Amino acid sequence: MEQENNQSKPPVNLLANILGNALNTSAQHGQQQAGLETRTCGSCGAARPDGTELSTCAYCGYEFFPQP
């Protein structure tokens, strides 16, 4: 009798249930532009992060803020 009850139920699609639950509960995020504000070396063109305390280029040694 127990076998008859199991056969009368429609098969469960576990993957559809998992994916449906994931789509319903996941947060929707907008796209953001990734990046970093940079400046370039006046001598070799290497990038350096804006707002850093670097006074010389790490690649060529150019002084960003020459001493008077």
BAKOL-835940 format. One record per residue: residue number from 1; x, y, z of N, C-alpha, C in turn. Coordinates in pm, 1 decimal. Layout:
BEGIN
PT; pagu; n_east; n_north; n_up; ca_east; ca_north; ca_up; c_east; c_north; c_up
PT; NUM; X; Y; Z; X; Y; Z; X; Y; Z;
...
This chain:
BEGIN
PT; pagu; n_east; n_north; n_up; ca_east; ca_north; ca_up; c_east; c_north; c_up
PT; 1; 82.8; -118.9; 0.0; 0.0; 0.0; 0.0; 87.6; 125.8; 0.0;
PT; 2; 198.2; 116.7; 70.4; 288.2; 230.5; 74.7; 349.7; 256.9; -61.9;
PT; 3; 372.8; 154.4; -139.6; 428.5; 169.8; -272.6; 330.1; 240.0; -365.2;
PT; 4; 203.6; 215.5; -350.2; 103.1; 279.6; -434.5; 99.9; 430.3; -409.8;
PT; 5; 115.8; 471.8; -285.6; 115.8; 614.6; -253.2; 236.0; 684.7; -313.4;
PT; 6; 353.1; 620.5; -312.6; 473.1; 680.4; -368.9; 463.1; 693.1; -519.8;
PT; 7; 397.6; 599.9; -584.8; 387.5; 603.2; -729.7; 285.9; 705.1; -778.1;
PT; 8; 191.3; 743.0; -696.3; 89.4; 837.8; -739.5; 136.9; 983.1; -730.1;
PT; 9; 244.6; 1008.2; -658.3; 296.8; 1143.9; -646.1; 382.9; 1176.7; -767.8;
PT; 10; 376.6; 1300.2; -817.0; 463.2; 1338.2; -929.2; 609.0; 1344.0; -882.3;
PT; 11; 704.6; 1316.7; -970.2; 845.8; 1321.4; -931.4; 887.6; 1464.5; -896.9;
PT; 12; 974.1; 1475.5; -799.6; 1021.5; 1605.4; -753.3; 1148.9; 1639.9; -829.8;
PT; 13; 1152.3; 1759.4; -888.0; 1270.5; 1805.8; -958.4; 1352.6; 1888.1; -859.1;
PT; 14; 1450.2; 1822.2; -794.6; 1528.0; 1887.6; -689.6; 1610.6; 2003.4; -742.8;
PT; 15; 1667.7; 1990.2; -861.4; 1749.8; 2097.4; -916.9; 1666.2; 2222.6; -942.4;
PT; 16; 1548.2; 2205.8; -994.4; 1461.0; 2321.0; -1018.9; 1424.4; 2389.6; -887.6;
PT; 17; 1401.5; 2311.4; -783.6; 1368.5; 2370.0; -653.1; 1486.4; 2448.2; -596.8;
PT; 18; 1606.5; 2391.8; -608.6; 1725.4; 2457.9; -555.3; 1752.9; 2587.3; -631.9;
PT; 19; 1749.7; 2581.5; -765.0; 1775.2; 2700.2; -846.0; 1668.7; 2806.8; -824.8;
PT; 20; 1544.5; 2764.6; -816.6; 1436.3; 2859.8; -793.3; 1451.3; 2930.8; -660.1;
PT; 21; 1488.7; 2856.0; -557.9; 1509.7; 2915.3; -425.9; 1627.7; 3010.8; -428.1;
PT; 22; 1736.0; 2973.2; -495.5; 1853.9; 3059.6; -502.3; 1821.7; 3190.6; -574.0;
PT; 23; 1748.1; 3183.5; -683.7; 1714.3; 3304.8; -758.2; 1620.8; 3395.4; -679.4;
PT; 24; 1531.2; 3335.9; -603.4; 1436.4; 3415.9; -526.4; 1499.1; 3482.6; -405.3;
PT; 25; 1603.2; 3421.5; -349.1; 1660.0; 3475.0; -225.3; 1789.5; 3550.8; -244.9;
PT; 26; 1847.9; 3547.0; -363.4; 1975.2; 3616.9; -383.6; 1949.5; 3765.3; -408.5;
PT; 27; 2042.5; 3846.6; -358.8; 2031.7; 3991.6; -376.3; 2069.6; 4028.9; -518.9;
PT; 28; 2001.6; 4125.0; -573.1; 2031.6; 4173.4; -707.3; 2120.1; 4296.7; -695.2;
PT; 29; 2236.7; 4292.0; -756.8; 2331.1; 4402.5; -749.2; 2347.7; 4464.9; -886.9;
PT; 30; 2361.6; 4594.5; -889.9; 2388.9; 4664.3; -1014.0; 2537.4; 4658.1; -1045.7;
PT; 31; 2570.1; 4685.1; -1168.3; 2710.3; 4684.3; -1206.2; 2776.9; 4813.3; -1161.9;
PT; 32; 2900.0; 4799.4; -1115.6; 2978.4; 4914.2; -1074.6; 3108.4; 4913.9; -1152.8;
PT; 33; 3155.0; 5031.8; -1181.9; 3281.3; 5044.7; -1251.8; 3394.4; 5020.1; -1153.0;
PT; 34; 3473.8; 4920.3; -1179.0; 3588.8; 4892.0; -1093.5; 3706.4; 4978.0; -1137.4;
PT; 35; 3787.7; 5013.9; -1045.8; 3905.0; 5090.8; -1084.1; 3971.2; 5156.2; -966.4;
PT; 36; 4077.8; 5222.3; -997.7; 4156.8; 5291.1; -898.1; 4201.8; 5422.5; -958.4;
PT; 37; 4188.1; 5528.1; -882.9; 4234.8; 5658.2; -929.7; 4387.2; 5654.2; -935.5;
PT; 38; 4443.4; 5684.6; -1049.7; 4588.9; 5680.5; -1062.5; 4641.4; 5806.3; -1129.3;
PT; 39; 4767.5; 5831.5; -1107.8; 4842.4; 5934.1; -1178.6; 4956.8; 5862.2; -1246.9;
PT; 40; 5016.1; 5925.4; -1343.6; 5126.4; 5860.4; -1413.5; 5255.6; 5938.2; -1392.8;
PT; 41; 5364.4; 5864.7; -1401.6; 5497.4; 5923.2; -1388.5; 5523.8; 6011.0; -1510.1;
PT; 42; 5578.7; 6129.0; -1488.0; 5609.4; 6220.0; -1596.5; 5726.9; 6174.6; -1681.7;
PT; 43; 5805.6; 6082.5; -1631.5; 5922.4; 6035.3; -1703.7; 5895.9; 5906.5; -1781.9;
PT; 44; 5848.5; 5802.7; -1712.6; 5831.9; 5672.7; -1779.3; 5686.7; 5635.5; -1806.4;
PT; 45; 5590.5; 5706.8; -1746.9; 5449.7; 5679.0; -1770.7; 5390.5; 5571.3; -1681.2;
PT; 46; 5466.7; 5521.3; -1584.8; 5416.0; 5418.8; -1492.9; 5305.3; 5478.3; -1405.5;
PT; 47; 5206.1; 5397.6; -1374.3; 5095.1; 5443.0; -1290.8; 5134.7; 5438.4; -1144.0;
PT; 48; 5081.6; 5532.5; -1068.5; 5096.1; 5529.6; -923.4; 4961.3; 5567.4; -864.3;
PT; 49; 4919.1; 5502.8; -755.8; 4788.3; 5532.9; -696.2; 4780.4; 5678.2; -650.2;
PT; 50; 4668.6; 5743.0; -679.8; 4645.5; 5880.1; -635.9; 4627.1; 5882.0; -484.4;
PT; 51; 4679.6; 5981.9; -420.2; 4662.0; 5995.5; -275.7; 4769.0; 5924.9; -194.9;
PT; 52; 4868.5; 5868.8; -258.6; 4976.7; 5805.3; -183.7; 5083.6; 5908.0; -150.7;
PT; 53; 5171.1; 5872.3; -62.9; 5279.1; 5961.8; -20.8; 5408.3; 5934.3; -97.5;
PT; 54; 5399.6; 5868.8; -211.2; 5519.2; 5839.5; -289.0; 5578.5; 5969.0; -343.3;
PT; 55; 5707.6; 5984.0; -325.3; 5772.7; 6104.0; -376.8; 5858.6; 6073.6; -499.1;
PT; 56; 5888.0; 5945.2; -521.1; 5964.9; 5906.2; -639.3; 5898.6; 5787.0; -706.3;
PT; 57; 5920.1; 5774.8; -836.6; 5865.4; 5663.6; -914.0; 5937.6; 5534.6; -875.0;
PT; 58; 5861.9; 5430.0; -850.8; 5920.0; 5301.4; -812.3; 5992.8; 5235.1; -928.6;
PT; 59; 5965.0; 5276.3; -1050.3; 6024.8; 5212.9; -1167.2; 6149.7; 5284.1; -1217.4;
PT; 60; 6144.0; 5416.8; -1227.9; 6257.6; 5487.9; -1287.7; 6327.2; 5584.2; -1192.1;
PT; 61; 6268.6; 5607.2; -1073.1; 6330.8; 5696.1; -975.7; 6300.2; 5843.6; -994.5;
PT; 62; 6214.8; 5878.7; -1089.4; 6176.9; 6019.0; -1114.4; 6116.3; 6079.4; -988.0;
PT; 63; 6156.1; 6200.7; -952.2; 6102.4; 6268.7; -834.1; 5973.7; 6340.7; -871.8;
PT; 64; 5863.6; 6301.0; -807.8; 5734.1; 6364.0; -833.6; 5729.8; 6505.2; -776.5;
PT; 65; 5792.8; 6524.5; -663.6; 5794.5; 6654.8; -597.2; 5939.3; 6695.8; -575.8;
PT; 66; 6002.5; 6752.7; -676.7; 6145.4; 6789.3; -661.8; 6164.7; 6893.2; -551.5;
PT; 67; 6275.2; 6877.3; -479.3; 6308.5; 6971.3; -372.4; 6367.6; 7098.4; -434.1;
PT; 68; 6323.8; 7217.6; -389.2; 6377.5; 7343.8; -445.8; 6522.4; 7368.8; -408.4;
